[in-house]
Amino acid sequence: MGAPTETRENHPQPEEPLVPDEDQPVTTEPLGQRLKEGLFGDLKNTVLTLVFGTVLLYVAYRSYLFLFANLKPTPDGDLVNSWNVVRDNLELFVVGNQFGRTGISYSMLWAAAYLAVFAIGFAVGPVNPAKVPPMTWRTRISIMGPALGAGVVFANFTETLTPIVLMLLLPVALAIGFYLPRVLPEVVVNRRGIIAVVLAALVFALETGFDPSNVDDFGGLLLTLNVAFISIAASFPLGVILALARRSSFPLIRPIAVAYIELIRGVPLITLLFMGAFALAFFLPPGSDAPPGTIRSIIMFTLFSAAYVAEIVRGGLQSVHKGQTEAGQAIGLSPATVTARIVLPQALRNSIPPLVGQFIALLKDTSLLIIIGQFDILGVTKPMLSSLAYANQGYFPETYAFVAFLFWIICFSMSRASQRLETKLGVGTR
Amino acid sequence: VSTAAPIPELRGKEHPPFYRDIRVIRWVGQLAVVAAVAALLWYLFGNVRSNLVASGLPTGFGFLDGKFGSAVPGLPDAADLTVAQTFAAGFMNTLRVILFGIPGCTILGIMIGVARLSDNYAVRAFGTLYVETFRNIPALVWIFIIHFAISVASLPPITGADNLPGTADDPTYFGLFVVSNRGIGIPWFDPGASTEVFIAGLFVALMAVWAVNVWRKQVNAATGKPTHGGRWGLATFLLVALIANFVAGNPLAVDGAGIAEGGRQIEGGMTVQVPYFSLTVALTLYTASHVAEVVRGAIQAIHKGQTEAANAVALTTFQRYRFIILPQAFRIMIPPLANQYLNITKNSSLAVAIGYIEITAVFGRIVNNASPAPQGVLILMGLYLIFSLSISFVANFFNRRLSLETR
């Protein structure tokens, strides 16, 4: 009897993961066998393996030479390690060349960094880990690996022990923030969004020494991260308003939103930054002073990003089923309440992964600051490479490679983290 | 037996007051927003006007007819041009980047995208390495790496007598190409022949191909014989192009590039500026990584049954992609691909950082030469909108042509 009468109720099936595990091999043959067949299965495969394997090995060999056996002659005729250009200028890469003017101590920056890392952990930490799809090892490595690599590289380039120790303790702050939502009372956890915004404001207050105008003297990584974070945060409300306006039933307001969004999206960012640098002063009342350069570019980045955020939020709004609106109307809610309490929360949750993508794009776009003469990660290389010690000695590859490395670490780990977020939120699987 | 109270007659006397009528509120609200936006624009416009007058700058567009003012590397005759003509030259330079960049990033992107889906581990690893390296580093950083760390650093300098033909440091290859830090010389049409006539001849050739195609289709419809469109088209094109070549005075007898007498100049052929080379290569490589992801997504969206069906009728991998997968994937690809084309167009403005004179660089120069910035920004935005709208127009055309006919 047994088998045919068994029901799901009597014998609950093992819970299937929400998303199929990519690491799960389809076949059960041993790895060595699969590798051998995949790489040298037939003649075509063997040729492909040989060609691309050679290319990959050559790339690896050249990378090894570039990273570990890279010597340059000095004007005196000695040979020095080419990476000294990074080691000697690490401070410039991190805080820029005018940070000294602000008088902010590094301990304040470290405090801000700890608070920022804690806030990120607190914002993304799960309340009930059982409800979150399990993380594959591949995901874990691709999120943590780059951070670890960055730590090793920075440790290699620092000259004292203090920053290394302080850096090693950063993950602790992250972990505390990450596990806190599980133990805190529900009242607090439900207001995580507001708390995270307050913490972000506090981070900004700490790093600027409670004087926002100090941003103008920021440079390097500090400037890049600040411009990207402030712009995306400031462009968010503007973008939501534009998206709602574009989706609204008001025939006079829609064209205004469409015109703004399409005009901004139709022109390159650099024209807007030029506008901020050259033309913004013309739009202010005569006789008034234009805000300092960094503020002007943050304004332009915000106006630029708002158009893209608006399109992302519009996509989120479109993904909310019409039945949700109708259900809201059926229980007699006003149109404003339906939007604010029913449609927007769902739309914004669906928009989070593309918003992270927009943030990454914005972060990459901050490299344009060099063109208008500001000192972001790429911009600081200009004074560095024209300084007496490094000018005209061919230090371009090492300097730009380090800049590229910094961007790569941030963008790669964030894009992987956003993929994970997509899995966690179940976007597209509902 | 009716006990219900009579329903009071409301119609006509109990209208809500007009200030609570939703239709009135909607229109008043909208008009208020429009008025506020108009007032803001009017205020900004007034500020611009008075600021321009206060700083002695023109308020109109008359400055376009003024002289550009100075020579610019890469635009040697700029001193004699008007501002408007310089903008036109910059426009052509932007166009040159796009004309090479769009086909380049498409072809490379498709190859990388297909490589990422290969069964072979080494090919897949190469594709992944390419995509993750190129798209996670900003385009401008790539431009800097390729221009300063690769092109400028490794192209051999031509400094004089040492580089004359026949010397050890002669950077000429096969008598046709010159590779140097003053530009890359490539063979080009003989400037002595009338190139315009030849290009017109090529257009005639294209029209002849179209006509032959129509004729072959009629033959096919009438007799059932195969069209052989490709062979007939190619033969027609070559024939007409050959005739055009001799009519135009043999411009196809290409003119190779070489080093001029002083050893500091490239003569003959066409000289590709180093910044143009760096910019186009960097943007093509960078955009190809994004195109590859678009291609991969589109191919993965094709139903697995299509691949299985292709395998069942014993198509090779190439045939499967060429006839089954890619034609269907193209339909999905067009909108995101058009987006990438818009991006490469907009990113061409980054040339300003390495001294290639396209429209953004022209704008930067004219503002430094005391032209009014607000009008300059307007012109710049207008020119980019021309590019954006043209690309959107073409993309929409293909999108409509290729979209599935559904009920």
Interface residues (C-beta under 8 A of the other chain):
Chain A: L35 G38 L39 N45 L48 T49 F52 G53 V55 L56 V59 F250 P251 L252 I253 I256 L263 G266 V267 P268 L269 I270 T271 F274 M275 F278 A279 A281 F282 F283 L284 P285 P286 K364 D365 S367 L368 I370 I371 L378 G394 F396 P397 Y400 A401 V403 A404 F407 W408 C411 F412 S415
Chain B: R26 G29 Q30 L31 V33 V34 V37 L44 N47 V48 S50 N51 L52 A54 S118 D119 N120 Y121 A122 V123 A125 F126 L129 E132 T133 R135 N136 I137 P138 A139 L140 V141 W142 F144 I145 F148 A149 V152 A153 K346 N347 S348 S349 L350 V352 A353 T360 F363 G364 V367 A373 P374 G376 V377 L380 M381 Y384 L385 S388 L389
